[in-house]
C-alpha cells in the first residue's frame, strides 16, 4: 500500500520547511516567508543508520542558516559541508 507522510511542516526564522516521506523516498522544500519560492529550494534526504540525513539541495547558492538550524532542531542530520 503506498504511503505518503508529511514529517515536518514548520516555520523556522524566515523560512517554511517541509519534509515528506513518499514510500521511503525522503524529500522536502523550503521557502522564504516574504520572498516565497524566489528564495527557496528543494531538499533531498536519505535514511542512514544514524537517521535521516540531508545529502543535497538546490534553489539557492548556499543553504540558509535558518533552514540548517530548523532541520537540525527537528532531528535531521545536516553535515557541516552545508554550512
Secondary structure, 3 states (H helix, E strand, C coil): CCCEEEEEEEEECCEEEEEEEECCEEEEEEEECCCEEEEEEEEEEEECCCCEEEEEEECCCCCCHHHHHHHHHCCCECCHHHC
